[in-house]
Amino acid sequence: RRVAQYLVSSPPCFEGATAAAAAAYQRDGAVCIRGALRGWVDAVASGIARNLASPGPHFESLPLGATSARFVNDYCNWRRIPEYESFVRESPAKALARAVMASERSIFYHDHVLVKEPLAASPTPWHHDQPYYPIDGDQLLSLWFPVDPVPLDATLLFVRGSHRHGYYAPRKFETQRNYDGSDELPTMPAIADAPHEHELLGWQLQPGDCVLFSGKTLHGAVGNASESRSRRVLTTRWMGDDARFAPRRWEISPPYTGGLQAGDPMECDLFPRLL
């Protein structure tokens, strides 16, 4: 379903991690920063190609729909894909994350590559990330970095201000069923069925642009309608000062805890502080 017509007109975007960008992130739960990663497009594109040629243990391809085009994703590969590790350690990503989170530190959680091939009809179901993770706190975000141009009809969409709504139950993308054990949480509202009832944010993006959004912000996307262009994205996830380990009653994804106990700060060998 096309929802670009329901987007907020001319949502703000910024040229760097300015105070205004941080204020927009804190207010809206998502912010667009233009051009900050322009020097990393080629390296990350090479890393994605390497990742697809040599998938990791968490690689999956979501239902194909009417075409043979794939919507694939893989995660936690940064220590074996040199282009990803260079991006995580050396790019401005960690500083952008720290700035908009208003944190003193930038702690790396994991990488997540998402590729929608041309005519991949599978949508990105509406969800938010943090209930999938064993992490509580307000300083957890995703940095969504496409290496292809992304038009409005294929971009990631956000419910403005939804990072203040609390948690919804995590759902399996393939089955759209809530995780076992998550009954204590409300079910995700059917945003795709009534986009006009929500204030939606989304940006047309060029390689080098990125969107940073809270782990609590509701987001989703439609399929890739392009007949010739993939939508290749590397998402990196970052934590700040207040992130704490929080055991869940349901399966977590990624399935890694770093040996932490309830209430522990998230910084550890598996989740290193990089700034």
VOPAGU-2260 file (C-alpha; in pm, 1 decimal, decimal comma):
REM VOPAGU-2260
SITE   aa  ch    i         X         Y         Z
SITE  ARG   A    0       0,0       0,0       0,0
SITE  ARG   A    1     129,0     344,0     -93,5
SITE  VAL   A    2     145,0     564,1     214,9
SITE  ALA   A    3     370,0     848,7      94,0
SITE  GLN   A    4      59,0    1063,6      55,3
SITE  TYR   A    5      13,2    1051,1     433,7
SITE  LEU   A    6     364,0    1175,7     518,7
SITE  VAL   A    7     426,0    1494,0     711,7
SITE  SER   A    8     508,1    1759,7     453,0
SITE  SER   A    9     878,3    1859,7     447,4
SITE  PRO   A   10     993,2    1693,2     769,5
SITE  PRO   A   11    1314,2    1847,1     901,4
SITE  CYS   A   12    1655,6    1717,8     797,7
SITE  PHE   A   13    2001,0    1839,0     895,0
SITE  GLU   A   14    2355,8    1863,0     762,3
SITE  GLY   A   15    2515,3    1721,4    1075,7
SITE  ALA   A   16    2452,1    1612,5    1434,3
SITE  THR   A   17    2368,0    1966,0    1543,0
SITE  ALA   A   18    2180,0    2066,8    1855,6
SITE  ALA   A   19    1873,3    2113,6    1636,2
SITE  ALA   A   20    1912,2    1760,0    1497,0
SITE  ALA   A   21    1934,7    1618,5    1849,7
SITE  ALA   A   22    1625,8    1816,8    1951,9
SITE  ALA   A   23    1433,4    1682,3    1651,7
SITE  TYR   A   24    1537,5    1327,0    1739,4
SITE  GLN   A   25    1431,1    1368,4    2100,3
SITE  ARG   A   26    1096,3    1519,4    1995,3
SITE  ASP   A   27    1005,6    1296,4    1699,1
SITE  GLY   A   28    1195,0     972,2    1764,2
SITE  ALA   A   29    1367,5     990,2    1423,0
SITE  VAL   A   30    1590,5    1237,5    1238,8
SITE  CYS   A   31    1746,9    1257,8     892,4
SITE  ILE   A   32    2107,2    1373,2     852,0
SITE  ARG   A   33    2223,3    1456,1     501,0
SITE  GLY   A   34    2559,6    1358,7     354,2
SITE  ALA   A   35    2743,8    1274,4     675,3
SITE  LEU   A   36    2840,1     925,8     551,1
SITE  ARG   A   37    2908,4    1009,4     186,3
SITE  GLY   A   38    3268,2     890,3     213,1
SITE  TRP   A   39    3157,6     542,9     326,5
SITE  VAL   A   40    2911,3     448,0      52,6
SITE  ASP   A   41    3150,3     243,5    -161,1
SITE  ALA   A   42    3308,4      58,5     131,4
SITE  VAL   A   43    2974,4     -37,1     283,0
SITE  ALA   A   44    2837,4    -142,7     -57,5
SITE  SER   A   45    3141,0    -371,7     -91,9
SITE  GLY   A   46    3076,3    -508,9     255,2
SITE  ILE   A   47    2714,1    -583,4     169,6
SITE  ALA   A   48    2825,8    -768,9    -144,9
SITE  ARG   A   49    3073,2    -969,6      64,2
SITE  ASN   A   50    2800,4   -1044,7     320,8
SITE  LEU   A   51    2551,9   -1165,0      56,3
SITE  ALA   A   52    2817,6   -1384,6    -105,3
SITE  SER   A   53    2903,5   -1535,9     234,7
SITE  PRO   A   54    2594,4   -1523,4     458,0
SITE  GLY   A   55    2618,0   -1550,9     832,8
SITE  PRO   A   56    2425,7   -1790,3    1059,9
SITE  HIS   A   57    2136,1   -1544,7    1099,8
SITE  PHE   A   58    2076,3   -1487,9     728,7
SITE  GLU   A   59    1713,2   -1513,7     617,4
SITE  SER   A   60    1501,3   -1440,7     313,4
SITE  LEU   A   61    1145,0   -1332,3     381,9
SITE  PRO   A   62     848,8   -1460,8     177,4
SITE  LEU   A   63     896,3   -1391,7    -190,9
SITE  GLY   A   64     541,1   -1303,8    -293,2
SITE  ALA   A   65     453,0   -1307,2    -663,1
SITE  THR   A   66     809,1   -1261,8    -792,2
SITE  SER   A   67    1142,4   -1431,3    -735,6
SITE  ALA   A   68    1284,7   -1108,6    -588,6
SITE  ARG   A   69    1413,6   -1138,2    -233,9
SITE  PHE   A   70    1392,9    -931,0      83,4
SITE  VAL   A   71    1694,3   -1059,4     274,2
SITE  ASN   A   72    1852,7    -967,0     602,5
SITE  ASP   A   73    2150,9   -1078,2     807,4
SITE  TYR   A   74    2303,0    -949,8    1129,4
SITE  CYS   A   75    2596,4    -965,1    1369,9
SITE  ASN   A   76    2862,4    -993,7    1099,7
SITE  TRP   A   77    3077,1    -689,7    1174,5
SITE  ARG   A   78    3371,0    -882,9    1316,6
SITE  ARG   A   79    3404,4   -1096,6    1001,1
SITE  ILE   A   80    3319,5    -839,5     730,5
SITE  PRO   A   81    3615,3    -596,8     724,9
SITE  GLU   A   82    3418,9    -316,8     556,5
SITE  TYR   A   83    3158,5    -330,8     831,4
SITE  GLU   A   84    3421,4    -326,6    1105,1
SITE  SER   A   85    3591,4     -26,1     947,7
SITE  PHE   A   86    3257,8     153,9     926,1
SITE  VAL   A   87    3172,7      78,9    1288,1
SITE  ARG   A   88    3511,4     180,5    1424,4
SITE  GLU   A   89    3618,5     463,0    1191,2
SITE  SER   A   90    3313,8     630,9    1035,9
SITE  PRO   A   91    3121,2     924,5    1187,7
SITE  ALA   A   92    2836,3     685,8    1278,7
SITE  LYS   A   93    2934,6     648,2    1643,6
SITE  ALA   A   94    2962,6    1024,7    1689,0
SITE  LEU   A   95    2628,3    1088,8    1519,8
SITE  ALA   A   96    2464,9     834,7    1750,2
SITE  ARG   A   97    2621,8     979,4    2063,6
SITE  ALA   A   98    2521,7    1332,2    1971,0
SITE  VAL   A   99    2153,1    1272,2    1898,6
SITE  MET   A  100    2115,4    1039,5    2200,4
SITE  ALA   A  101    2268,1    1313,6    2420,2
SITE  SER   A  102    2498,8    1049,3    2566,8
SITE  GLU   A  103    2855,0    1072,1    2694,8
SITE  ARG   A  104    2948,0     744,3    2526,5
SITE  SER   A  105    2864,2     542,1    2217,3
SITE  ILE   A  106    2841,4     165,9    2273,4
SITE  PHE   A  107    2805,1     -63,2    1973,0
SITE  TYR   A  108    2530,4    -326,1    1981,1
SITE  HIS   A  109    2517,5    -488,9    1636,5
SITE  ASP   A  110    2497,0    -454,3    1258,9
SITE  HIS   A  111    2200,1    -553,2    1043,3
SITE  VAL   A  112    2199,9    -560,2     663,5
SITE  LEU   A  113    1865,3    -538,7     479,1
SITE  VAL   A  114    1834,2    -576,2     102,3
SITE  LYS   A  115    1516,3    -546,9    -102,1
SITE  GLU   A  116    1587,7    -658,4    -455,5
SITE  PRO   A  117    1405,1    -496,2    -750,7
SITE  LEU   A  118    1033,5    -580,2    -736,5
SITE  ALA   A  119    1067,0    -741,1    -393,4
SITE  ALA   A  120     706,0    -712,5    -282,0
SITE  SER   A  121     760,7    -800,8      84,2
SITE  PRO   A  122     694,7    -505,5     313,7
SITE  THR   A  123     886,8    -432,0     630,7
SITE  PRO   A  124     610,5    -497,5     886,3
SITE  TRP   A  125     537,5    -221,1    1136,8
SITE  HIS   A  126     725,9    -279,5    1459,6
SITE  HIS   A  127     977,1    -124,5    1693,9
SITE  ASP   A  128    1315,0    -271,0    1776,2
SITE  GLN   A  129    1365,1    -251,3    2148,9
SITE  PRO   A  130    1120,8    -522,9    2260,0
SITE  TYR   A  131    1328,5    -770,0    2056,5
SITE  TYR   A  132    1637,1    -679,4    2260,4
SITE  PRO   A  133    1727,8    -746,2    2625,6
SITE  ILE   A  134    1781,9    -373,4    2677,9
SITE  ASP   A  135    1596,0    -104,9    2872,2
SITE  GLY   A  136    1666,3     268,0    2865,8
SITE  ASP   A  137    1603,5     560,6    2635,4
SITE  GLN   A  138    1948,5     572,1    2473,5
SITE  LEU   A  139    1932,0     301,8    2209,7
SITE  LEU   A  140    1905,2     383,0    1840,5
SITE  SER   A  141    1942,5     250,8    1488,2
SITE  LEU   A  142    2140,8     432,2    1221,3
SITE  TRP   A  143    1982,4     339,6     885,1
SITE  PHE   A  144    2235,0     391,7     605,6
SITE  PRO   A  145    2125,5     316,9     246,3
SITE  VAL   A  146    2390,1     282,9     -23,8
SITE  ASP   A  147    2129,1     324,8    -300,5
SITE  PRO   A  148    1897,5     619,6    -366,0
SITE  VAL   A  149    1572,4     566,2    -176,8
SITE  PRO   A  150    1256,0     733,1    -312,7
SITE  LEU   A  151     964,8     818,4     -87,5
SITE  ASP   A  152     767,3     517,0    -210,7
SITE  ALA   A  153    1037,5     279,5     -81,2
SITE  THR   A  154    1169,6     463,0     223,7
SITE  LEU   A  155    1140,1     367,4     588,9
SITE  LEU   A  156     840,6     530,3     759,0
SITE  PHE   A  157     806,0     632,9    1124,1
SITE  VAL   A  158     517,1     720,9    1353,1
SITE  ARG   A  159     619,4    1059,3    1485,5
SITE  GLY   A  160     656,4    1064,4    1864,9
SITE  SER   A  161     585,3     692,0    1905,4
SITE  HIS   A  162     903,9     643,1    2108,5
SITE  ARG   A  163     696,8     775,2    2399,5
SITE  HIS   A  164     419,9     511,2    2364,4
SITE  GLY   A  165     580,5     224,8    2558,2
SITE  TYR   A  166     647,2    -127,7    2431,2
SITE  TYR   A  167     437,5    -341,6    2196,9
SITE  ALA   A  168     475,4    -717,0    2163,3
SITE  PRO   A  169     752,3    -828,8    1925,7
SITE  ARG   A  170     628,0   -1020,3    1622,1
SITE  LYS   A  171     778,5   -1273,8    1384,2
SITE  PHE   A  172     805,6   -1099,5    1047,4
SITE  GLU   A  173     738,8   -1417,2     851,2
SITE  THR   A  174     423,5   -1523,9    1038,1
SITE  GLN   A  175     314,2   -1190,1    1192,1
SITE  ARG   A  176     248,0   -1374,6    1517,6
SITE  ASN   A  177     346,9   -1226,7    1852,2
SITE  TYR   A  178     642,0   -1392,3    2023,1
SITE  ASP   A  179     552,8   -1663,0    2272,4
SITE  GLY   A  180     571,6   -1521,8    2624,1
SITE  SER   A  181     502,0   -1160,1    2524,5
SITE  ASP   A  182     135,4   -1164,3    2628,4
SITE  GLU   A  183     201,4    -893,9    2889,0
SITE  LEU   A  184     252,2    -641,8    2606,5
SITE  PRO   A  185     -17,3    -494,7    2380,3
SITE  THR   A  186     -30,7    -604,9    2017,0
SITE  MET   A  187     114,5    -372,9    1754,3
SITE  PRO   A  188    -156,2    -149,3    1604,8
SITE  ALA   A  189    -242,7    -208,4    1237,8
SITE  ILE   A  190     -76,7     108,8    1112,9
SITE  ALA   A  191     -63,7      -2,5     748,6
SITE  ASP   A  192    -442,8     -38,6     747,3
SITE  ALA   A  193    -504,1     319,0     866,3
SITE  PRO   A  194    -199,3     536,0     790,7
SITE  HIS   A  195    -418,0     848,6     789,1
SITE  GLU   A  196    -466,9     805,6    1164,8
SITE  HIS   A  197     -94,4     860,8    1232,6
SITE  GLU   A  198     156,6    1138,5    1180,2
SITE  LEU   A  199     413,4     968,8     957,2
SITE  LEU   A  200     771,5    1075,6     887,5
SITE  GLY   A  201     984,4     959,0     596,6
SITE  TRP   A  202    1259,5    1098,8     376,6
SITE  GLN   A  203    1379,1    1061,4      20,2
SITE  LEU   A  204    1744,6     967,3      60,7
SITE  GLN   A  205    2065,8     971,6    -139,0
SITE  PRO   A  206    2373,3     757,1     -68,3
SITE  GLY   A  207    2558,2     924,4     217,8
SITE  ASP   A  208    2238,5    1028,4     397,1
SITE  CYS   A  209    2120,1     841,2     704,4
SITE  VAL   A  210    1825,1     825,5     939,8
SITE  LEU   A  211    1870,4     776,7    1312,5
SITE  PHE   A  212    1572,7     650,5    1510,4
SITE  SER   A  213    1499,3     536,4    1862,2
SITE  GLY   A  214    1467,7     170,2    1949,1
SITE  LYS   A  215    1115,8     256,2    2066,5
SITE  THR   A  216     999,0     432,9    1747,8
SITE  LEU   A  217     738,8     248,2    1540,5
SITE  HIS   A  218     850,8     201,7    1180,3
SITE  GLY   A  219     779,8       2,7     865,2
SITE  ALA   A  220     809,0      17,0     486,1
SITE  VAL   A  221     639,3    -107,2     171,4
SITE  GLY   A  222     804,6    -329,6     -87,4
SITE  ASN   A  223    1053,2    -214,6    -349,5
SITE  ALA   A  224     857,1    -125,5    -665,2
SITE  SER   A  225    1166,4     -42,5    -872,1
SITE  GLU   A  226    1227,4    -272,6   -1167,6
SITE  SER   A  227    1601,1    -201,2   -1176,0
SITE  ARG   A  228    1733,2     -87,6    -838,9
SITE  SER   A  229    1783,7    -268,9    -511,0
SITE  ARG   A  230    1741,7     -99,4    -176,2
SITE  ARG   A  231    2058,2    -198,2      13,1
SITE  VAL   A  232    2086,0     -74,7     370,6
SITE  LEU   A  233    2334,8    -126,1     650,9
SITE  THR   A  234    2180,0     -53,5     987,4
SITE  THR   A  235    2405,8     -18,0    1289,8
SITE  ARG   A  236    2267,5      -9,1    1642,2
SITE  TRP   A  237    2413,2     199,7    1921,1
SITE  MET   A  238    2357,3     241,3    2294,3
SITE  GLY   A  239    2424,7     522,6    2537,1
SITE  ASP   A  240    2477,0     586,2    2906,1
SITE  ASP   A  241    2139,8     466,7    3036,6
SITE  ALA   A  242    2120,8     134,0    2847,8
SITE  ARG   A  243    2080,9    -155,7    3090,6
SITE  PHE   A  244    2051,4    -530,1    3044,6
SITE  ALA   A  245    1689,9    -641,4    3088,1
SITE  PRO   A  246    1600,6   -1012,6    3060,9
SITE  ARG   A  247    1285,7   -1084,8    2858,1
SITE  ARG   A  248    1030,7   -1361,8    2898,0
SITE  TRP   A  249    1044,0   -1425,8    2525,0
SITE  GLU   A  250    1308,9   -1508,6    2266,8
SITE  ILE   A  251    1552,7   -1225,0    2201,7
SITE  SER   A  252    1707,9   -1133,3    1868,8
SITE  PRO   A  253    2002,4   -1120,6    1832,5
SITE  PRO   A  254    2035,4   -1409,6    2079,2
SITE  TYR   A  255    2340,3   -1269,0    2261,2
SITE  THR   A  256    2372,6   -1133,5    2614,6
SITE  GLY   A  257    2745,2   -1078,3    2663,9
SITE  GLY   A  258    2715,4   -1259,9    2998,6
SITE  LEU   A  259    2533,6    -962,4    3150,0
SITE  GLN   A  260    2289,8    -977,2    3439,9
SITE  ALA   A  261    1969,7    -780,5    3502,0
SITE  GLY   A  262    2045,0    -411,3    3555,3
SITE  ASP   A  263    2404,8    -426,5    3428,6
SITE  PRO   A  264    2529,8    -145,6    3203,3
SITE  MET   A  265    2548,7    -278,8    2845,8
SITE  GLU   A  266    2916,6    -200,0    2785,4
SITE  CYS   A  267    3118,1    -524,3    2775,8
SITE  ASP   A  268    3355,8    -715,9    2548,6
SITE  LEU   A  269    3073,0    -820,7    2316,4
SITE  PHE   A  270    2920,2    -470,6    2310,8
SITE  PRO   A  271    3221,2    -238,5    2312,1
SITE  ARG   A  272    3235,0     130,3    2386,8
SITE  LEU   A  273    3375,6     295,9    2073,2
SITE  LEU   A  274    3349,1     660,4    2176,6
